Amino acid sequence: MSSLFDYKKEMSELRFTENQKKALAAAAASAARTPAKRRRPVFRTALIAAAMAAALAVGSSAAGILPSPAEIFTPLFGGAAAQTEVIDKIGRPIGASDSDGGITITADAIMGDEYNAVIVYTLTRDDGERFLPEGETLESTGLMIGGFGGASWVKGGGHGSSWFVDEDPEDNQIQLVETASSDVPLTRGNATAEFEDLRYWDAEAERDELLYPGKWKLRFEVDYEDCSVHLGGGETVSQDGLSFTIDKLTVSPIAVKADYTADLAVVWDDAPSGRQSPEDARQSQRFLENIEILLTKTDGTVIDLSGSGGGISPDYDANVSHCTKGGVLDEIIPLEDMASISVGGVVYEIPHS
């Protein structure tokens, strides 16, 4: 586990006590010292940050014409005509920023569906000089950003991820992409976050060093169009000695979310020092990780989403566990390009009307 985002994801999945969560967060803040990898092209490095995955932000609005969401998201999530059309439909510009220490952070645009959201920021060096040190790249620096923001609009159980993008290493800008997934609707609300201190990893000294000091407090209103479709309801799957009932399956061009109920209330160990016990790891795999989710496109391509994050909420009175699993896709996939999706072997055709 290499970043606080991973710790937050694990805490969401395992539903530890508040004391255990605080212990994990404290350990992550001191232990996150090496860059993590994400399933992205090599020029996108995963963000190591002491911030909630969905701490997505803005401050005061900048003057001028805002770039369209398609301009912001297309280089990151696909540039086909159908993908651009989807982005223009569901995306919204933000265009507000905060500056400190010669660095300006601007929230450019947001898009999402009922339970997921993606925001892109631009980080700009105000003097126009190269953003990263001469000869360095995002991968070589292992760039990090700190600050516990906590996106107030993300409620319920959630998880997410973040990564930096540097399309032109010689200019004065980089981008930050953040995703948020929740088990409650996200399409409306006011987001708040605080970031501080951009740092990099000094491989020779084997420690992180300060690159740009600063504090950035950002706020914005969340408002975008949801175009997801709901499938399923009542189908059952049996595996690992458990019976799972699929309650609802939500699919959109940007994300997938599966809600299902297991016929047993999971019991977690009260592990010391905020650590996950081997038994808790086995239970997490049994109730969450081993549930296969496969998305099939109309061209026959199969996308394995079984490794998506999620959460498990036991109901001891009813002796069941309510589970949620899914997240943001690596690319925009128009609904008409989706053929079907399966959860635990139950296949659902995706309507194109």
C-alpha positions as CSV (number, residue, x, y, z in Angstrom):
1,M,0.0,0.0,0.0
2,S,1.9,3.1,-1.2
3,S,-0.3,6.2,-0.6
4,L,-2.9,7.6,1.6
5,F,-5.5,7.1,-1.1
6,D,-4.9,3.4,-0.9
7,Y,-5.4,3.5,2.9
8,K,-8.6,5.5,2.4
9,K,-9.8,2.9,-0.1
10,E,-9.0,0.0,2.2
11,M,-10.7,1.7,5.2
12,S,-13.8,2.2,3.1
13,E,-13.8,-1.4,2.0
14,L,-13.2,-2.9,5.5
15,R,-15.3,-0.5,7.6
16,F,-12.8,-0.3,10.4
17,T,-13.6,1.6,13.6
18,E,-12.9,5.3,13.7
19,N,-9.9,4.7,15.9
20,Q,-8.5,2.2,13.5
21,K,-9.1,4.6,10.6
22,K,-7.2,7.4,12.4
23,A,-4.3,5.1,13.0
24,L,-4.2,4.0,9.4
25,A,-4.3,7.6,8.2
26,A,-1.5,8.6,10.5
27,A,0.6,5.7,9.4
28,A,0.0,6.5,5.8
29,A,0.9,10.2,6.1
30,S,4.3,9.2,7.5
31,A,4.9,6.2,5.3
32,A,3.9,7.5,1.8
33,R,7.4,8.1,0.5
34,T,7.6,6.2,-2.9
35,P,5.5,6.9,-6.0
36,A,2.7,4.5,-6.8
37,K,1.7,3.1,-10.2
38,R,-1.7,3.3,-11.9
39,R,-2.9,1.6,-15.0
40,R,-2.2,4.7,-17.2
41,P,0.3,5.5,-19.9
42,V,3.8,6.1,-18.5
43,F,3.5,9.9,-18.6
44,R,0.8,9.8,-16.0
45,T,2.2,9.1,-12.5
46,A,0.0,8.3,-9.5
47,L,-0.4,11.0,-7.0
48,I,0.9,10.4,-3.4
49,A,-1.1,12.8,-1.3
50,A,-2.3,13.4,2.2
51,A,-5.7,14.3,1.0
52,M,-9.1,12.5,0.5
53,A,-9.4,11.0,-3.0
54,A,-12.3,13.2,-3.7
55,A,-10.9,16.5,-2.3
56,L,-11.7,18.4,-5.5
57,A,-11.6,22.2,-5.3
58,V,-11.7,25.8,-6.4
59,G,-11.4,29.4,-5.1
60,S,-12.1,32.7,-6.8
61,S,-13.2,32.7,-10.5
62,A,-10.8,33.8,-13.1
63,A,-11.8,36.2,-15.8
64,G,-12.0,35.2,-19.5
65,I,-13.6,32.4,-21.5
66,L,-13.4,29.0,-19.9
67,P,-12.2,26.0,-21.9
68,S,-14.9,23.5,-22.8
69,P,-14.9,20.2,-20.8
70,A,-14.1,18.4,-24.1
71,E,-10.8,20.4,-24.4
72,I,-9.9,19.4,-20.8
73,F,-11.0,15.7,-20.8
74,T,-10.4,14.6,-24.3
75,P,-6.6,14.2,-24.1
76,L,-7.0,12.2,-20.9
77,F,-10.0,9.9,-21.6
78,G,-10.2,9.6,-25.4
79,G,-10.6,11.8,-28.4
80,A,-13.0,9.9,-30.7
81,A,-16.0,11.9,-32.0
82,A,-18.4,9.8,-29.9
83,Q,-16.3,10.3,-26.8
84,T,-16.2,14.0,-27.3
85,E,-19.9,14.2,-27.7
86,V,-20.4,12.4,-24.4
87,I,-18.0,14.8,-22.6
88,D,-19.8,17.8,-24.0
89,K,-23.1,16.4,-22.8
90,I,-22.1,15.5,-19.2
91,G,-19.1,17.7,-18.5
92,R,-19.2,21.2,-16.9
93,P,-16.5,23.9,-16.8
94,I,-15.4,25.2,-13.4
95,G,-12.7,27.8,-14.0
96,A,-11.8,29.0,-10.5
97,S,-8.4,29.1,-8.8
98,D,-6.2,29.9,-5.8
99,S,-2.6,31.1,-5.8
100,D,0.2,30.9,-3.3
101,G,4.0,30.7,-3.4
102,G,4.1,31.5,-7.1
103,I,1.9,28.5,-8.0
104,T,-1.8,28.7,-9.1
105,I,-4.1,25.7,-8.9
106,T,-7.1,26.0,-11.2
107,A,-10.1,23.6,-11.2
108,D,-10.8,23.3,-14.9
109,A,-13.8,21.0,-15.4
110,I,-15.9,18.2,-13.9
111,M,-17.9,15.3,-15.3
112,G,-19.6,12.3,-13.7
113,D,-22.6,10.2,-13.2
114,E,-24.9,9.4,-10.2
115,Y,-22.2,7.9,-8.0
116,N,-18.9,8.9,-9.6
117,A,-17.1,12.1,-10.6
118,V,-13.8,13.2,-12.3
119,I,-12.2,16.6,-11.9
120,V,-9.1,18.0,-13.7
121,Y,-6.9,20.7,-12.2
122,T,-4.1,22.7,-13.8
123,L,-1.1,23.6,-11.7
124,T,0.7,26.6,-13.1
125,R,4.1,28.2,-12.2
126,D,3.2,31.9,-12.4
127,D,6.7,33.1,-13.6
128,G,6.4,31.0,-16.7
129,E,9.4,28.9,-16.0
130,R,9.5,25.1,-16.4
131,F,7.3,23.5,-13.7
132,L,9.5,20.6,-12.9
133,P,13.3,20.9,-12.3
134,E,15.4,20.9,-15.4
135,G,15.8,17.4,-16.8
136,E,13.2,15.9,-14.5
137,T,9.9,14.2,-15.3
138,L,6.9,13.3,-13.2
139,E,8.2,9.7,-13.0
140,S,11.7,10.7,-11.9
141,T,10.5,13.2,-9.3
142,G,7.6,11.1,-7.8
143,L,5.7,14.4,-7.3
144,M,3.5,14.6,-4.2
145,I,1.0,17.1,-2.8
146,G,-0.2,17.4,0.8
147,G,-3.1,18.7,2.7
148,F,-6.2,17.1,4.2
149,G,-9.0,18.7,2.2
150,G,-12.0,16.3,2.5
151,A,-14.6,16.9,-0.2
152,S,-17.6,18.0,1.8
153,W,-20.0,17.0,-1.1
154,V,-18.8,13.3,-1.0
155,K,-20.9,11.6,1.6
156,G,-21.4,8.0,2.5
157,G,-18.7,5.4,1.9
158,G,-16.2,6.3,-0.9
159,H,-13.0,5.7,-2.6
160,G,-11.0,7.2,-5.5
161,S,-7.6,7.8,-7.1
162,S,-5.4,10.7,-8.2
163,W,-2.5,11.2,-10.7
164,F,-0.5,13.9,-12.3
165,V,-0.2,14.4,-16.1
166,D,2.5,16.4,-17.8
167,E,1.8,16.7,-21.5
168,D,4.6,19.2,-22.2
169,P,7.6,18.8,-19.7
170,E,9.1,22.0,-21.0
171,D,6.2,24.3,-20.1
172,N,5.1,25.9,-16.8
173,Q,2.1,23.6,-16.2
174,I,1.1,20.2,-15.1
175,Q,-2.4,18.7,-14.5
176,L,-3.9,16.8,-11.7
177,V,-6.7,14.3,-12.3
178,E,-8.9,13.1,-9.3
179,T,-11.7,10.6,-9.3
180,A,-14.3,10.0,-6.6
181,S,-16.8,7.2,-6.2
182,S,-19.4,6.9,-3.5
183,D,-22.3,4.7,-2.4
184,V,-24.6,7.8,-2.3
185,P,-25.4,10.2,-5.2
186,L,-22.8,12.9,-6.0
187,T,-24.4,15.0,-8.7
188,R,-25.1,18.0,-6.5
189,G,-23.3,19.7,-3.7
190,N,-20.5,22.1,-2.7
191,A,-17.0,20.7,-2.6
192,T,-14.2,22.1,-0.4
193,A,-10.5,21.0,-0.3
194,E,-7.2,22.3,1.0
195,F,-3.8,21.4,-0.5
196,E,-0.4,22.3,0.7
197,D,3.3,21.9,-0.3
198,L,4.3,20.2,-3.5
199,R,7.1,17.8,-2.8
200,Y,9.3,15.4,-4.7
201,W,11.3,12.3,-4.0
202,D,15.0,12.6,-3.7
203,A,16.3,9.2,-4.7
204,E,19.9,9.8,-3.5
205,A,18.8,11.1,-0.1
206,E,16.0,8.6,0.1
207,R,13.5,11.2,1.4
208,D,11.0,13.7,0.1
209,E,12.1,17.3,-0.4
210,L,10.1,20.5,-0.6
211,L,9.6,21.8,-4.2
212,Y,7.0,24.5,-3.9
213,P,5.7,25.6,-0.5
214,G,2.2,26.9,-0.3
215,K,-1.4,26.4,0.8
216,W,-4.4,26.4,-1.6
217,K,-8.0,26.4,-0.4
218,L,-10.5,25.7,-3.1
219,R,-14.3,25.5,-3.4
220,F,-16.8,25.0,-6.1
221,E,-20.4,23.9,-6.8
222,V,-20.9,20.4,-8.1
223,D,-23.4,20.3,-10.9
224,Y,-23.3,18.0,-13.9
225,E,-25.6,15.8,-16.0
226,D,-26.0,12.2,-15.1
227,C,-26.6,9.8,-18.0
228,S,-26.3,6.5,-16.3
229,V,-28.7,3.6,-16.7
230,H,-29.8,1.1,-14.0
231,L,-29.9,-2.6,-14.5
232,G,-30.6,-5.7,-12.5
233,G,-32.5,-6.4,-9.4
234,G,-32.9,-9.7,-7.5
235,E,-30.6,-12.0,-9.4
236,T,-28.5,-14.3,-7.2
237,V,-24.9,-15.5,-7.4
238,S,-23.3,-18.3,-5.3
239,Q,-19.6,-18.5,-4.7
240,D,-17.1,-19.0,-1.8
241,G,-19.8,-20.5,0.3
242,L,-21.9,-17.3,0.1
243,S,-25.1,-16.3,-1.8
244,F,-25.1,-12.8,-3.3
245,T,-28.2,-10.9,-4.4
246,I,-27.5,-8.3,-7.0
247,D,-29.6,-5.3,-5.9
248,K,-28.7,-2.7,-8.6
249,L,-26.2,-2.2,-11.4
250,T,-25.4,1.3,-12.5
251,V,-23.6,1.9,-15.8
252,S,-22.6,5.1,-17.5
253,P,-20.0,6.2,-20.1
254,I,-17.5,7.0,-17.4
255,A,-18.1,4.4,-14.6
256,V,-19.7,1.2,-13.3
257,K,-21.2,0.5,-9.9
258,A,-22.6,-2.8,-8.6
259,D,-24.7,-3.0,-5.4
260,Y,-25.2,-6.5,-4.0
261,T,-26.1,-8.2,-0.6
262,A,-24.3,-11.2,0.8
263,D,-26.3,-13.6,3.0
264,L,-23.9,-13.3,5.9
265,A,-22.8,-10.3,8.1
266,V,-19.0,-10.1,7.9
267,V,-17.2,-9.9,11.2
268,W,-14.0,-7.9,11.3
269,D,-11.1,-8.6,13.6
270,D,-10.2,-5.8,16.1
271,A,-6.7,-5.7,14.8
272,P,-4.1,-3.7,16.8
273,S,-2.2,-0.7,15.4
274,G,-4.6,-0.1,12.5
275,R,-3.3,-3.1,10.6
276,Q,-5.4,-5.4,8.5
277,S,-5.3,-9.0,9.8
278,P,-4.9,-12.0,7.5
279,E,-8.5,-13.0,8.4
280,D,-9.8,-9.5,7.4
281,A,-7.9,-9.7,4.1
282,R,-9.5,-13.1,3.4
283,Q,-13.0,-11.7,4.3
284,S,-12.4,-8.7,2.0
285,Q,-11.5,-11.0,-0.9
286,R,-14.5,-13.2,-0.2
287,F,-17.1,-10.5,-0.1
288,L,-15.6,-7.9,-2.5
289,E,-12.5,-8.6,-4.4
290,N,-13.5,-12.1,-5.7
291,I,-16.8,-10.8,-7.3
292,E,-16.0,-10.6,-11.0
293,I,-17.2,-7.7,-13.1
294,L,-16.7,-7.8,-16.8
295,L,-17.7,-5.1,-19.3
296,T,-18.0,-6.2,-22.9
297,K,-17.9,-3.6,-25.7
298,T,-19.8,-4.0,-29.0
299,D,-16.5,-4.7,-30.8
300,G,-15.9,-7.7,-28.6
301,T,-13.3,-6.1,-26.2
302,V,-13.7,-7.3,-22.6
303,I,-12.7,-4.9,-19.8
304,D,-12.1,-6.6,-16.5
305,L,-13.3,-4.3,-13.6
306,S,-12.9,-7.0,-10.9
307,G,-10.2,-5.0,-9.2
308,S,-12.4,-2.0,-8.6
309,G,-12.6,-0.5,-5.1
310,G,-15.7,-0.6,-2.9
311,G,-17.2,-1.1,0.5
312,I,-18.8,-3.7,2.8
313,S,-21.4,-2.7,5.4
314,P,-22.5,-5.6,7.7
315,D,-26.1,-5.6,9.1
316,Y,-25.9,-7.8,12.2
317,D,-29.6,-7.7,12.9
318,A,-30.5,-9.1,9.5
319,N,-27.2,-11.1,9.3
320,V,-26.4,-9.8,5.8
321,S,-23.6,-7.6,4.3
322,H,-24.4,-4.8,1.9
323,C,-21.6,-4.4,-0.7
324,T,-20.7,-1.8,-3.3
325,K,-18.1,-2.2,-5.9
326,G,-17.0,-0.2,-9.0
327,G,-15.4,3.1,-10.1
328,V,-14.4,5.4,-12.9
329,L,-13.3,3.8,-16.2
330,D,-9.9,4.4,-17.8
331,E,-11.6,5.8,-20.9
332,I,-15.0,7.3,-22.0
333,I,-17.1,4.6,-23.5
334,P,-20.4,5.7,-25.0
335,L,-23.3,3.5,-24.0
336,E,-23.9,2.6,-27.6
337,D,-20.4,1.1,-27.6
338,M,-21.2,-1.2,-24.6
339,A,-22.8,-4.6,-25.4
340,S,-23.2,-6.1,-21.9
341,I,-21.9,-6.2,-18.4
342,S,-21.7,-9.2,-16.1
343,V,-21.5,-9.4,-12.3
344,G,-20.5,-12.7,-10.8
345,G,-21.4,-14.4,-14.1
346,V,-24.9,-12.8,-14.4
347,V,-25.0,-11.0,-17.8
348,Y,-27.0,-7.9,-18.4
349,E,-27.5,-6.5,-21.9
350,I,-27.0,-2.7,-22.0
351,P,-29.9,-0.8,-23.7
352,H,-29.1,1.6,-26.5
353,S,-32.4,3.4,-26.8
